[in-house]
Amino acid sequence: MAQRGGTVVAQVKRIAEIDREYRARIAEKEVMLASRKAAADAEGDAERAGKLREEHARDVARLRETMEREKDKVRKRSSRG
C-alpha cells in the first residue's frame, strides 16, 4: 500500500508540473499577443488585431489540449501500475 501512496504522490506532482509548464506557456502567449496587438492598434490595423486574437485563441486552445493529453498520460500510466 505504501508504494501505491508514493505513486499517487508522484502522479500529483507530475500533473502539477505539467499544469505549471503549460500555464507559463499560455502566459507567454498572452504577453506576446498584448505586445503585437498594441502595435496593430497603434497602426490602426483592426484587421490584423482581429487575426492576432484568432491566432491567439487557437494557440491557447492547442496548448490546453496538449496539457490535458499530457496529464491524461500520467493518469493512465499510474492507473496501470
VOTORSE-315207 format. One record per residue (C-alpha): residue number from 1; residue in one letter; x, y, z. Coordinates in Angstrom, 2 decimals. Layout:
N
<bagu><nr>NUM</nr><rest>a</rest><px>X</px><py>Y</py><pz>Z</pz></bagu>
...
***
This chain:
81
<bagu><nr>1</nr><rest>m</rest><px>0.00</px><py>0.00</py><pz>0.00</pz></bagu>
<bagu><nr>2</nr><rest>a</rest><px>2.89</px><py>2.38</py><pz>0.73</pz></bagu>
<bagu><nr>3</nr><rest>q</rest><px>4.08</px><py>2.00</py><pz>-2.85</pz></bagu>
<bagu><nr>4</nr><rest>r</rest><px>0.63</px><py>2.94</py><pz>-4.16</pz></bagu>
<bagu><nr>5</nr><rest>g</rest><px>0.65</px><py>6.08</py><pz>-1.97</pz></bagu>
<bagu><nr>6</nr><rest>g</rest><px>4.05</px><py>7.03</py><pz>-3.35</pz></bagu>
<bagu><nr>7</nr><rest>t</rest><px>2.78</px><py>6.54</py><pz>-6.87</pz></bagu>
<bagu><nr>8</nr><rest>v</rest><px>-0.18</px><py>8.81</py><pz>-6.20</pz></bagu>
<bagu><nr>9</nr><rest>v</rest><px>2.09</px><py>11.50</py><pz>-4.75</pz></bagu>
<bagu><nr>10</nr><rest>a</rest><px>4.41</px><py>11.26</py><pz>-7.78</pz></bagu>
<bagu><nr>11</nr><rest>q</rest><px>1.39</px><py>11.43</py><pz>-10.10</pz></bagu>
<bagu><nr>12</nr><rest>v</rest><px>0.02</px><py>14.54</py><pz>-8.37</pz></bagu>
<bagu><nr>13</nr><rest>k</rest><px>3.44</px><py>16.21</py><pz>-8.50</pz></bagu>
<bagu><nr>14</nr><rest>r</rest><px>3.91</px><py>15.42</py><pz>-12.20</pz></bagu>
<bagu><nr>15</nr><rest>i</rest><px>0.43</px><py>16.69</py><pz>-13.07</pz></bagu>
<bagu><nr>16</nr><rest>a</rest><px>1.16</px><py>19.89</py><pz>-11.14</pz></bagu>
<bagu><nr>17</nr><rest>e</rest><px>4.44</px><py>20.29</py><pz>-13.08</pz></bagu>
<bagu><nr>18</nr><rest>i</rest><px>2.63</px><py>19.85</py><pz>-16.39</pz></bagu>
<bagu><nr>19</nr><rest>d</rest><px>-0.01</px><py>22.35</py><pz>-15.31</pz></bagu>
<bagu><nr>20</nr><rest>r</rest><px>2.63</px><py>24.94</py><pz>-14.34</pz></bagu>
<bagu><nr>21</nr><rest>e</rest><px>4.57</px><py>24.41</py><pz>-17.56</pz></bagu>
<bagu><nr>22</nr><rest>y</rest><px>1.57</px><py>24.90</py><pz>-19.82</pz></bagu>
<bagu><nr>23</nr><rest>r</rest><px>0.17</px><py>27.80</py><pz>-17.80</pz></bagu>
<bagu><nr>24</nr><rest>a</rest><px>3.54</px><py>29.51</py><pz>-18.23</pz></bagu>
<bagu><nr>25</nr><rest>r</rest><px>3.41</px><py>28.90</py><pz>-21.98</pz></bagu>
<bagu><nr>26</nr><rest>i</rest><px>-0.09</px><py>30.34</py><pz>-22.14</pz></bagu>
<bagu><nr>27</nr><rest>a</rest><px>1.03</px><py>33.37</py><pz>-20.13</pz></bagu>
<bagu><nr>28</nr><rest>e</rest><px>3.88</px><py>33.90</py><pz>-22.63</pz></bagu>
<bagu><nr>29</nr><rest>k</rest><px>1.34</px><py>33.85</py><pz>-25.44</pz></bagu>
<bagu><nr>30</nr><rest>e</rest><px>-0.75</px><py>36.43</py><pz>-23.57</pz></bagu>
<bagu><nr>31</nr><rest>v</rest><px>2.24</px><py>38.76</py><pz>-23.26</pz></bagu>
<bagu><nr>32</nr><rest>m</rest><px>3.19</px><py>38.34</py><pz>-26.92</pz></bagu>
<bagu><nr>33</nr><rest>l</rest><px>-0.40</px><py>38.95</py><pz>-28.02</pz></bagu>
<bagu><nr>34</nr><rest>a</rest><px>-0.67</px><py>42.11</py><pz>-25.93</pz></bagu>
<bagu><nr>35</nr><rest>s</rest><px>2.51</px><py>43.48</py><pz>-27.49</pz></bagu>
<bagu><nr>36</nr><rest>r</rest><px>1.60</px><py>42.56</py><pz>-31.08</pz></bagu>
<bagu><nr>37</nr><rest>k</rest><px>-2.00</px><py>43.71</py><pz>-30.67</pz></bagu>
<bagu><nr>38</nr><rest>a</rest><px>-0.87</px><py>47.05</py><pz>-29.21</pz></bagu>
<bagu><nr>39</nr><rest>a</rest><px>1.33</px><py>47.56</py><pz>-32.27</pz></bagu>
<bagu><nr>40</nr><rest>a</rest><px>-1.56</px><py>46.72</py><pz>-34.61</pz></bagu>
<bagu><nr>41</nr><rest>d</rest><px>-3.90</px><py>49.01</py><pz>-32.69</pz></bagu>
<bagu><nr>42</nr><rest>a</rest><px>-1.33</px><py>51.83</py><pz>-32.76</pz></bagu>
<bagu><nr>43</nr><rest>e</rest><px>-1.16</px><py>51.47</py><pz>-36.52</pz></bagu>
<bagu><nr>44</nr><rest>g</rest><px>-4.95</px><py>51.42</py><pz>-36.75</pz></bagu>
<bagu><nr>45</nr><rest>d</rest><px>-4.88</px><py>47.93</py><pz>-38.24</pz></bagu>
<bagu><nr>46</nr><rest>a</rest><px>-8.09</px><py>46.43</py><pz>-36.84</pz></bagu>
<bagu><nr>47</nr><rest>e</rest><px>-7.97</px><py>43.51</py><pz>-39.28</pz></bagu>
<bagu><nr>48</nr><rest>r</rest><px>-4.51</px><py>42.45</py><pz>-38.10</pz></bagu>
<bagu><nr>49</nr><rest>a</rest><px>-5.55</px><py>42.87</py><pz>-34.47</pz></bagu>
<bagu><nr>50</nr><rest>g</rest><px>-8.54</px><py>40.60</py><pz>-35.09</pz></bagu>
<bagu><nr>51</nr><rest>k</rest><px>-6.36</px><py>37.99</py><pz>-36.79</pz></bagu>
<bagu><nr>52</nr><rest>l</rest><px>-3.95</px><py>38.12</py><pz>-33.88</pz></bagu>
<bagu><nr>53</nr><rest>r</rest><px>-6.80</px><py>37.46</py><pz>-31.42</pz></bagu>
<bagu><nr>54</nr><rest>e</rest><px>-7.97</px><py>34.50</py><pz>-33.52</pz></bagu>
<bagu><nr>55</nr><rest>e</rest><px>-4.44</px><py>33.11</py><pz>-33.77</pz></bagu>
<bagu><nr>56</nr><rest>h</rest><px>-4.03</px><py>33.54</py><pz>-30.02</pz></bagu>
<bagu><nr>57</nr><rest>a</rest><px>-7.29</px><py>31.71</py><pz>-29.31</pz></bagu>
<bagu><nr>58</nr><rest>r</rest><px>-6.17</px><py>28.78</py><pz>-31.50</pz></bagu>
<bagu><nr>59</nr><rest>d</rest><px>-2.73</px><py>28.69</py><pz>-29.85</pz></bagu>
<bagu><nr>60</nr><rest>v</rest><px>-4.17</px><py>28.71</py><pz>-26.34</pz></bagu>
<bagu><nr>61</nr><rest>a</rest><px>-6.74</px><py>26.02</py><pz>-27.21</pz></bagu>
<bagu><nr>62</nr><rest>r</rest><px>-3.98</px><py>23.85</py><pz>-28.69</pz></bagu>
<bagu><nr>63</nr><rest>l</rest><px>-1.80</px><py>24.32</py><pz>-25.61</pz></bagu>
<bagu><nr>64</nr><rest>r</rest><px>-4.70</px><py>23.44</py><pz>-23.29</pz></bagu>
<bagu><nr>65</nr><rest>e</rest><px>-5.49</px><py>20.31</py><pz>-25.31</pz></bagu>
<bagu><nr>66</nr><rest>t</rest><px>-1.85</px><py>19.25</py><pz>-25.21</pz></bagu>
<bagu><nr>67</nr><rest>m</rest><px>-1.71</px><py>19.93</py><pz>-21.47</pz></bagu>
<bagu><nr>68</nr><rest>e</rest><px>-4.75</px><py>17.72</py><pz>-20.87</pz></bagu>
<bagu><nr>69</nr><rest>r</rest><px>-3.32</px><py>14.93</py><pz>-23.05</pz></bagu>
<bagu><nr>70</nr><rest>e</rest><px>-0.06</px><py>15.05</py><pz>-21.07</pz></bagu>
<bagu><nr>71</nr><rest>k</rest><px>-1.94</px><py>14.90</py><pz>-17.77</pz></bagu>
<bagu><nr>72</nr><rest>d</rest><px>-4.08</px><py>12.01</py><pz>-19.06</pz></bagu>
<bagu><nr>73</nr><rest>k</rest><px>-0.92</px><py>10.08</py><pz>-19.97</pz></bagu>
<bagu><nr>74</nr><rest>v</rest><px>0.31</px><py>10.46</py><pz>-16.40</pz></bagu>
<bagu><nr>75</nr><rest>r</rest><px>-3.06</px><py>9.35</py><pz>-15.01</pz></bagu>
<bagu><nr>76</nr><rest>k</rest><px>-3.23</px><py>6.30</py><pz>-17.29</pz></bagu>
<bagu><nr>77</nr><rest>r</rest><px>0.36</px><py>5.31</py><pz>-16.61</pz></bagu>
<bagu><nr>78</nr><rest>s</rest><px>-0.29</px><py>5.46</py><pz>-12.88</pz></bagu>
<bagu><nr>79</nr><rest>s</rest><px>-3.57</px><py>3.57</py><pz>-13.05</pz></bagu>
<bagu><nr>80</nr><rest>r</rest><px>-1.86</px><py>0.65</py><pz>-14.81</pz></bagu>
<bagu><nr>81</nr><rest>g</rest><px>0.85</px><py>0.39</py><pz>-12.16</pz></bagu>
***
